[in-house]
């Protein structure tokens, strides 16, 4: 792996742009100049593709002027200026222009790159209702017989069924449609996506009326999601005639239903909006959703009508090019407070509904849970409390046990008791040290003879005794053991096989990562959903060091074991888990994303060539922790995941249930992932 690690094109991203210049009606010379100025800016920023509005070289509101030869000839001259200018850009440009073809006039999108016209796409659907009268001036692309035409001395491809593939940017294949084409029940871009287009482009001149901008977003976002594609939508703005209409210049860029960028509306200045599209992510989603391929087969007749135009852009991959895209540090937790609250509410209710169903279907009315005073068992207990409320059962049907061992701190023990009191469950304390000492004595372990040997056996005896007590208590009281282990621990194998956080009758936290659990607990504390406005207990638990508390400490009430010192920070490991489990990205791309996510948010730019200053996690730390994750995830932990108890899947980020999202051999190796991870260049 060379120095191009810091270039976004190395990781199958593509920078795209949408432009909304200020036009002059029926002044192609001026409009071409404005188009060239914005295109030059897009090229300087490393864009591979930029799209301009519908009929932008003439202006959309020319009406019957479109049948004037002088205007049509001037549009050809303006197009020639753009074609000549494109020799200097390593970028594809899509412009709107009226063109005469075989005695018909077409509303066209012209794709230009490398000083050549790569193809011409006529508009298919011509609106002739309301304020639109396009059928008065233009013919539909469906009427076109020609598949090629002579344009500016070139023989170029022509038709609605064109795809444009950039040979040196893998996975970048785009299709162009025009305005109304996306408003119909089955847009041309639907078939283009099935034919392989990963990027869909729309040149529009949609006028502004009340509520229309929101509808455009829904329309484009839904089309992007259905097609598992990126969608670039740009619309006419300043300079268009306001005889009977107004124009806002709205432009949006979506990726698989997610809004990446939106232009400012109602401006008096030209607007250029960028986004970096993850082409690999789109490709992997199509591969994962096998129904996409089924759709391709079902619509083979339409798919096979498409022709592909190939060209190269020769984009540089040697110079660093930072990602112009928001990469959330916590992919399982929305950054927006409102969306975060919605996410927490939904996850909490999924967990509650799942456990309630399990109890109802089994006829069991009691649950048994171990409460450590730590994060995971806290949230599991909060779920149990809401379940009892939902089923109309007393919370005393929650049989909660805190079981101090050799290293249990006063802080967590007090927190466990305070939490159980807050919830109002049946609360008991069982000291497991006597039974652990007996087990250690039976094993002939040195600790039973007074020696301070804190090995894995010493730790697992405590975990095993706790689990043994819980299962026997469930037998005794006619309940089920509710598990507390989370998705992050399962991914990293941070659980003792068959005991502790690994085994239960039903695990409500099975697919909830650690970073989300902390927000869930905080959300419960702030929302008061368990019925009492006493958040301090929960906030104290949130502020507690994450530790298994199995080895006695020597520094007062501070734990000897710090989980994140061994397996890495959960915030990084959850980031790694999301992109490895959900998308199957290679380690180099995961590291690149992490570097962009964890750089200083205030800085927002690369201060110099090969490294980023003031990171919370620099590339060396990211690489180190990614290596820990990869080896534990792929090599050492699958045998534990192969026999986990039932538990609800809560999010599209995936779960590790062997019955659902993740099926893998228990004796697999991590070699290929570790080799690529080791090859990630760490820049000083």
Phi, psi and omega in degrees: 000124187264190184293351180285008175306327185272009178258127186298331181291338177296332186254026175065032166264159173222130177275128179234163181215151172239138186237143175227085179286163171273123186256171168237136184290126177062035177230074184300329180297310178298315182296324177294320178299316179294323177296316181295319180299314180291322178296321178298319178296320179295319179295320179298332181271005175086018180290146174263341185207135175223138183241140180245165187292166178300131178053032188296333181286338178255328193096137186294329190269034178281343178052233185288353174297339179297343178265010176267125184300322182301317180293317182295320177294320180295326177294323177295318178297320179295319177299320179299323178297320180291319179299315179296319180295330184293348175300335183268355185249134171266069192196147173267137181238135178241118182237155180259132184206143173279134183227140175270127179220116176050053173071013177237153176252130184238143172275109194240153166251126181249126179263122184239137175198143174060034179074019180221154170274120183272337179173163182229129182242117176278153178289138182273306187256121182254112180292135177222052181216163179057233182272003185255136181224042187296328181294345176291324183255330192240162172254151178286148175300337177297336182278344187292133176264324183295142173248352174219159174209157175271122184218118180054041177079007178244152170263114188236157178288144183219138176145166181282343185259047180255138170242145182241116185248125178270107191298327184263008171237089184308137176080356178269098175229122186237158179232149181239131169230170189232120172040261187304336182306328181271353182270353184271165184303319179233092182296150174305329181294338177297314179288327178297320177297317178296333178277358174119357180291126177263341180234128180247132186241136178230118172267119187232162172225035185298126180283167184262127169221169185301128175082355186288327182297318178295321179294321176302315180300316178298315183298309183290318179298317180293321178295321176299318181291315180299322183272356186047060186215167167272148180226122178254121181236122178230144188225156181296147182225236185301140177102337178293153184296136176252029177307311179226003185218166173232161189225138184245350178065030182292135174222142180221153174232119179246153173226112180049046177087354181257127179287119178265322184203149177218135182280160176285137181265160173055048177257158177263002182240159176299147182234133177231122186238133185246157168203152176254117184268135177269094183292324179295320180300318178296315181298318181290326177295320178294322179292320182291319182273091186296345176291340174297314179295325177297323178293322177302314181294318182297325183252034184302324182299317178287320181299320184287352178282344185283143174246146183248130175257125182256140171202164180246154178246342180056047178290137179287136176243007183273320181282144175300137177220104186293152181285122177262075186194140179282117174251111184291137177294330182239084186296338178274351186232112179301140180286327179290130186299319181294314179293326178296317177297319178297318180297314180297317179299317182291314180299313180302316182288329173298314179297317181296312181299320183295312180292322178298319178296319180298317179293318182295316183291331181269347183076012180269138185245000182232149174234148178243132183216140174270130183243116185263344189089005177259185191291308188295312181294332176298310182293319178300320178294321178296323176296315180301321180298316180291327178298315180298320176298317182296321183274359181071029180252153178290147178293346175292349173286353170272112179265099186257136182229128168257134190231083181297143177239205186291337185239010181295128182276156176300324183297307183292326178295316178296320180295321179298315180293319180296321180295314180297324177293319179300316182288326182085030180269176171284118188243129177219157176242131176235119177280114184272358185298318179300315180291328177293318179298320178297317179296316179297323177295317179298329180277347185074030182282139183302333182298326180292346177257011176094005180268138182275071179255101186259071181264186183295328177295317178302318180291313187287335175299319179293314178298320181293321180294321178298313181295319179300317178298316184297316181293320179291325176295322177296318175301315187293323186257001179071041179236183174241149178278124176267123181282158183236348184296143186254176183296321182297315179296321179293321179296321183268358182068024183274062179199147180278131184301127174079355181221182171055233184283357184270321192238142177193181173277327179203131185245106183289338182264009192305325183243022179253118180287161185301318183297326179284324179300320180298322178287326177298315179297318179295321179296318177298318180299318185278332184268341179066032185289344178271358168109353179228138181270069182225079189278343189298322178302314181291322179294324176297319179295320178298331181271008183269136176303133179284119184205143174286344180050056179246347179241125181303139180265169181240000185245066177063233183266010179275137181292143176290323181260130173241112188307314186288345174288336181265313187255359180095163181297133180299327181296325175282318183291327174293323175300312179298317181300315183301312186280336175281313183285314187282323187239348180067029182293151176291154180306321181298322180287321177300317179295319178298317178296317180298320180298320178288327180287321190260007173288164183300122183294329181288328182293305174067011180204167177271117186287336177205188192302301195247003180208166180248132181272157171060035174285147169288322172235116176280178185296327179297316179292320178298314180297316181300311183288329175296322177298319176300313181299311186298316182292318180290321183289314187270335188249317195254352193241351188295327182298332177286324182286339184290348183222039180281155179289170176299152176184152186282140168280132185250340186213164179287352176292351173102164173230177180243022177293134177290351178263356185229254192287332192229116177232120185211156178289140181289339182250031177288167181243159182253014191303309187295324179289318182292324179296317179290324178298316180296334182278353179296123182284129177262118184267135180288000000 
